[in-house]
Structures are given as C-alpha cells and as structure tokens.
Amino acid sequence: MTAAAAPTVVIIGLGFGRAHVPGFQAAGARVIAVCQRDEAAARKVAAAYGVPRAYARWEDMLAAEHPDIVVIATPPHLHRAIARAASAGGAHVLCEKPLATSREDAEAIVADVARAGRVGMTGFNWRFPAAMQRMRALMAEGAIGRVLHVRADWLGARWADEDAPTTWRMDREQAGHGAMGDMGVHVVDLVRWTCGEFERVTAHAGIAYPDKPVAGTARRTDAEDYVSLIGELTSGAQVSFVASRAAHGRNEHALEISGTRGALAYRLTRASPRWYAGTLAMATRGGGFTPVPVETVEVEGSDPMDLIGRATIAPLAARLLAAIRGEAPADPSLTDGLRAQLVLEAAREAAARRVWVDLPSA
C-alpha cells in the first residue's frame, strides 16, 4: 500500500460482515472482494456495493487478491486459520468478535499477527456511537468519581420465537459461545473500556429451546440463548448484566455506571430516530438523571446493516487505517479481544460449575 493509494480490503463472511462493506467504503478504503460459502449470495452483495469480485473460498480469495486488509467475519471456529494465513500473507487483520472459540485460539491469533508485524484489531464497533464515546470521555475525566457498581443489559428478540430457524450460532463447536459471544462480549468490552479489568465472575446460562437441532445437522442446540453474569473488577467495583437473544420485543443495549460522585446511563434502542447515536444521561449530587448532549452526524439510509456499517464500523475502520499509517494505536486491539475472550471462558466455566472463576491477571 502506497501513501497515495486507497488501501484494499477483502471481507470474509457476509452475515454481519456485510456491514463492513459500506463501513470501509465510508472510511475511504477500497473493498475489492467479498467471500461467502454461498457464492451466488456473495455475488449479490458484491453487485449491491460495487465490489469487483466474489468468492466461495477464502483461501482462493487470499491467493488471488493479496489485499492490504482482511476482515474476518466468519463463524469463530474459522478465525484462527484465517488470521494466520492473512497475516502471513502480509495483510493487516480486523477480526470480528468473539475472537475465537477458546483461549488457546485467541492467544494464537494475537501471536500470529504480532509475529507477522501486521496491525490487528477486534471488531468492537459498539464503542463508536456518539453517546458511548461521550460516556468514555466523561469516565476518563473522573466525572462520577470512584466506580461502585455497573449494571448493563444487551437484549434481542431474533431467536425469542420457538419457530425462528437455528443457525451455526446455536452450535458451540462453531460459535464457541451463544449469547455471551453474540452480545455479552460487547458488554464485557464496554465495561473494560470504561471501568477496567474483570477480577472474577460467576454466571448462570440457559437455552430457550434445547430440543431444536442446529441448522443442517442432527445435533441439538448447545449454545446458551441467555445468560446472567455477576462480576468484580480489579478496582473492587461490582458488575451485573443480562445478555439474551430470546427477549421478545427488545433490540437494545444499556450501560449504567454508578460512582461516588454521580452516575452515567447510556442506552441504544434500535427503533428511535438516529438510534445509532445512542442516548446518555448523568446524575450528580443525589439528583435525578438529566440528558447529556452528544454530537452526531446523520447517517443516510434505511437498511439496518448499512446504518450499522456507516455509523459504527466506519469509525472502527478509520481507526485501523490510522494505526496502519502509524498515526494512532490499534484500538480496540486484538489483545482487547483476547481479554474479553478470557471473560467469556470464565463465564462458561462458572455457569457449568456454578462457582466463581478468577480471571488471569492482565
């Protein structure tokens, strides 16, 4: 990649990965190819966004395209192999969350990209709504004092109905985690980003319809659809949250942080006008919550994936491009993805054994 040329990007996986296409295009990169096992579907996405080529196999795409950046948005069990091949071939890597299906694979991804001397980042795009950015800035300023406790939720209705078809996300072998990997991992990242590292966790998880088979297999669903987590941060602050993909009527997430001098309450509900900005409120000196103004730029379009891409992935992509140029740190980093992965692994163990599980030190 020369200083004058727009960096080239390929995207592997076009479920949530489709949102990366308009996101990287909005950030000034050139998406030159997309990949999905269903090549006809990949060609349809490519045509919709003006992408020149589509592939069914990621190996063929990497061999033919030699891109500057590889976006990995496949089921997590494939992340390690793709990250190794991409970085060894000279590409920088943006890997969707959860980083992997295990601690071992997550550590290998971090090590492989570092060994290749490439820039790597994790797809924690929900750091970038305007209200969340403002919340992070206020926390960095110490606006609410010492953090006492954090309450959060991430709720969706996609698989609330028993008739909703299953996908690979219900298969622990492919996904590694269910609701914790889909949604809870974003809560973990936002808590870490605003309040610090997790010290220990305990959790309780459940499957909404355990007798339903995983799509295309005879195996029964074995990845959790909802989970409640309680944690303690290294600061001593307490954390509690619920993540559910079986919550009828919901498509939202929220984070409320209470401290010795006040509290901040963030919420993003994907039904309101300019929902992608989120809302923020603050309470101080024992008073009630009042809105905190946040600056946001209106994003055009009605397709939810396009809106997510242009509003939340475009700034993530811009951060990656700046890191590649040496102008900014790679943040959220692959190490951020690894630290979140450790919380996922601890939560899974805690739910299985019904105990508290300590996190490795940072």
KEMARRO-960021 format. One record per residue (C-alpha): z, y, x. Coordinates in steps of 0.25 Angstrom, whole numbers, plus 5000, padded with zeros to 4 digits. Layout:
# KEMARRO-960021
ZYX;...
# end
This chain:
# KEMARRO-960021
500050005000;499650135006;500350265003;499150314995;498950184987;499650154974;500450024976;499849904970;500749814961;500649674954;501549634943;501849484941;502349454927;501949534915;503149514905;504049634909;503049644921;502049714912;502949834912;502849844927;501349874926;501450014919;502750034927;502050024941;500850094936;501650214931;502350214945;500950234952;500750094957;499450014954;499649874947;498549794952;498849654946;499749584936;500149444935;500649344924;500449194921;499649234909;498449294916;497849344903;499149414899;499149474913;497749524912;498049584899;499249664905;498349704917;497249754908;498249834900;498749914912;497449924920;497949814931;496749754938;497149614939;498049504933;498449374938;499149244933;499749204946;500649304954;500249224967;498749254965;499049404962;499849424974;498849354983;497749434977;498349574975;499249604987;500049714979;501049814985;502049774974;502349654966;503049664953;503749534949;504049514934;503949364932;505049274928;506149284938;505949144944;504649194950;505149314956;505549254970;504249194973;503449314969;504349414976;504249334989;502649324988;502549464984;503349524995;502849425006;501449475002;501849625005;502149674991;503349744986;504149684974;504649734961;505349614955;505849604940;507249574937;507949474937;507549464952;507649314951;508249194945;509249174955;510049244966;509249164977;507949204972;508349354970;508849354985;507549294989;506749404982;507549514989;507449445003;505949415002;505549554998;506449615009;505949515019;504449555016;504849705018;504449745004;505149824993;505749754982;506349804969;506949744956;506349774942;507649844937;506749944929;507949984919;508550074930;507450174927;507650224913;507950374913;509350354907;509750244917;509250324929;510150434924;511350334922;511150284936;511150434941;512450464934;513150344939;512750374953;513350514951;514650444947;514550514933;515450414926;516450384937;516850244941;516250144933;517150064924;516249974915;514849954912;514249904898;512849864896;511849784888;510349744888;509949694875;508549644870;508049564858;506849494864;507449354862;508449384851;507649314841;507649164841;506149164839;505849244851;505049164861;505649124874;505149154888;505449124902;506549214901;507349114894;507149014905;508249024916;507348954926;506249064925;507149184922;508449154929;509249234918;509049274904;509549404898;510249434911;508949424919;508149494908;509149604904;510549594911;509949604925;509549754921;510949774917;511449724930;510549814937;510949934930;512349914931;512249884946;511350004948;512350104941;513650034943;513649944955;513649794958;514249684950;515449614955;515549494945;515049454932;515349364920;514349334909;514049254896;512649224892;511949154880;510549104876;510149154862;509249024858;509548924868;508748814862;507448894863;506548844874;505948924885;504548964883;503548864887;504648764891;505548664884;506748724891;507848794883;508148934885;509248944896;509249094900;510249184893;509849274882;511149364882;512249384892;513549464893;513949504907;515249564912;515349614926;516149684936;515549774946;515949794960;516549924956;517449854946;516749904934;516449814923;515149774917;514749714904;513349694897;512549604888;511149574890;510349504879;508949474875;509349424862;509949554856;509249574842;508749724841;509049764855;508149814866;509049904875;510049904886;511249994889;512250024901;513550094899;514350134911;515850184910;516550254921;517850324924;517150464920;516150424909;515150334905;513650314904;512850244893;511350204895;510550144885;509050104883;508550054870;507050024869;506850074856;507150224857;506150334861;505950344876;506850214877;506450194891;507350314896;508650254890;509850344886;511050384893;512450444889;513650484896;515150494892;516150564901;517650614900;517950524888;516850584879;515650514872;514350484877;513250594878;511750574881;511350594895;509950664896;508950574904;507550624909;506450524905;504950534905;504250484893;503450354895;502250334886;501850204879;502350114869;502349974876;503749944880;503349874893;502450004897;503650084894;504650004902;503650004913;503350154913;504750194911;505550094919;504650014928;503850134933;505050204940;505450064946;504050054951;504150194957;505450154964;504750034970;503550114975;504450224981;505250104988;503950054994;503650184999;504950195005;505350314997;506550244989;507350124989;506950004982;507850014970;508049934961;507949834973;507749684974;509249684978;509549754965;508849634959;509649534967;510949604964;510649594949;510249444951;511549414956;512249474944;511249384935;511649264943;513149294942;513049314927;512249184925;513349104933;514449184925;513849144912;513749004915;515148984921;515849084913;516449154925;516449284933;515449274944;515549364956;514249434962;513949434977;514249564984;513149654985;
# end
